[in-house]
């Protein structure tokens, strides 16, 4: 799990440079375009980042597929435990990593969506980077 998180943050970190666009939304749309130019891409052997997009003026959404997971074969408590581990680890990284300072400063809402290998919704979580 730790290696997966590190790889995700490295990938995210590649696109956290502020490019001087006129608005926060334009900056996020540009970052999403940069991501999507290389997506889908494998994060590790079990996780693929599929697409990103922006909604509203300050919400950045990441969509992932868990390539070896079938929602019908995972107990609810295990799914919730996985979600809580990823949520806590992700928030901690967003709170402390200098590469995410721009997101924190601009109160960007970050949304993570995960689906199973068949495209079924597995779980999602969201947070405001500026309120961590």
N, C-alpha and C positions, 0 to 999 in steps of 0.2 A: 504494500500500500504506500509506503514512504517513497519508493522509487517512482511510482505513478504520480504522486503529488509533485515531486521535484520536476519531473518531465513536463507536467502541465504548466507549472510556474515558469519554467524556462521558455516554453512556447509563448505563454502570455507575456513574459518579460520582453520578448522580441518586439512587441507592438505597443509598448507603453510610452514611447517617446512622444512628446507633444510637438506637433508639426506647425503650430501657429495658425490654425484655421480660425475663422471668424467666430465660431460658436462651439460650445461643448458638443452639441449634436453633430456638427460637421466633423469634429475631431473623432468622435466615436464611430461615425460612419466610415471615415477613412481607415481607422484601425480595423474595423470589421472587414472592409474590402481587402486589406493586407492579409488578414487571416484567411479569408475565403479563397484568395488566390492560391493558397497552398493546401486547402482542405478539399476533401477529407484526408486526414492523415492519422496514422497510428501513433498513439501516445506510448503504448506498450502492447504486448501481445493480446491483451484483453480489452483494451479501450481505444476507441477511435473518436477523434473530434471531427464532427461532420460539417457543421456550419455555425456561423455567428450572425447575429443581426441586432439592430438597434430599434427600440420602440420609444415613443415619447421623446423627450429631449435629453434624457439622462439614464437610460436603461440599456445595458449591454447584456446580451443573452448568448450563452454558450450551449450548444447541443452536442451531446456525447452518446455513443452507443457502446454498451457493454457486450462485447462480441461473443462471450461464452455464457451469457446468462439468459435463462428462460424464466420469465416472471412466474410462470406456473409451477416451477420447480423450487422456488425460494419462499420460505416461510416469511410471513409478515414481520415477525420480530427480527429476523436476520436482515431483511430489507431495511427496516427502520434503523438497526444498528449500523449498517453500512452508510446510510444517509447521515446519521449523526456524526460518525467518524469523519467522513468527507467534509461535512458542514463545518465542524470544529477546526479541522486542519486547514481548510481553505480560508476561513475567517481569520485564523491566527496569522497566516501568511499575508493576507491582504492588509492586516493591521500593522504588521511590523516590517514588511519588505519595502525598501526605499523606492523600488521600481513602481510601486502603486501609489506613491504620494499624490500624483496628479488626480487620480481617481478619488482618493480620500478628500483632498482639498475641494473638489468639485461635487462632492456628495453623489457620486455615480452609484446607481443601483445595479447590482450585479446579480444575474439570474443564471443558474446552472440547471439544465434539464438532462436527464439520463433516460435512455430507453434500452430495452433488452434487445437481443439479437434478432428478434422478429419485428422490431419497431414499436412494441408496446411500451407505453409509459411505465417507467420503473420508479423513479422519484425525481423530485426537484427541490431546490432550495434557493433562497434569495436573501440578500442583505444590502444595506446601504453602506458603501465603503467609508463614507465620511462619519458614520456613527458607530464605528467599531471601537 
